[in-house]
Amino acid sequence: MEISEIRVLMKYEFHRGATTRQAVANINSVFGIQVATNATVARCFKKFRSGDFDLSNERRGRPRDKVDNDVLKATEEANSS
């Protein structure tokens, strides 16, 4: 089962008013043990409680470096003097 499908199920359980444990039990009873874990459902429910219902994948890992060319140029000029 794809994580995007599991997220839809977690959103459904959240809107039903299920607790984290109830959601895990409901999802796993239908789709198999360890399809949903307490940690994953708790993380999603926390996100939903904050008002964020976006189900897309979140970027993970090190954030990309953002370099402002104007700042870089000014720093380079200041250091070359």
ChimeraX attribute file (.defattr): number of C-alpha atoms within 10 A of each C-alpha:
attribute: neighborCount
match mode: 1-to-1
recipient: residues
	/A:1	8
	/A:2	7
	/A:3	13
	/A:4	12
	/A:5	10
	/A:6	18
	/A:7	20
	/A:8	13
	/A:9	18
	/A:10	26
	/A:11	19
	/A:12	13
	/A:13	20
	/A:14	19
	/A:15	11
	/A:16	10
	/A:17	11
	/A:18	15
	/A:19	14
	/A:20	22
	/A:21	13
	/A:22	14
	/A:23	25
	/A:24	24
	/A:25	18
	/A:26	17
	/A:27	19
	/A:28	15
	/A:29	12
	/A:30	9
	/A:31	12
	/A:32	12
	/A:33	12
	/A:34	12
	/A:35	17
	/A:36	21
	/A:37	17
	/A:38	15
	/A:39	12
	/A:40	16
	/A:41	23
	/A:42	17
	/A:43	12
	/A:44	20
	/A:45	23
	/A:46	13
	/A:47	13
	/A:48	17
	/A:49	10
	/A:50	9
	/A:51	9
	/A:52	11
	/A:53	14
	/A:54	11
	/A:55	16
	/A:56	9
	/A:57	9
	/A:58	7
	/A:59	7
	/A:60	6
	/A:61	6
	/A:62	6
	/A:63	7
	/A:64	6
	/A:65	6
	/A:66	6
	/A:67	8
	/A:68	8
	/A:69	9
	/A:70	9
	/A:71	10
	/A:72	11
	/A:73	11
	/A:74	11
	/A:75	11
	/A:76	11
	/A:77	10
	/A:78	9
	/A:79	8
	/A:80	7
	/A:81	5
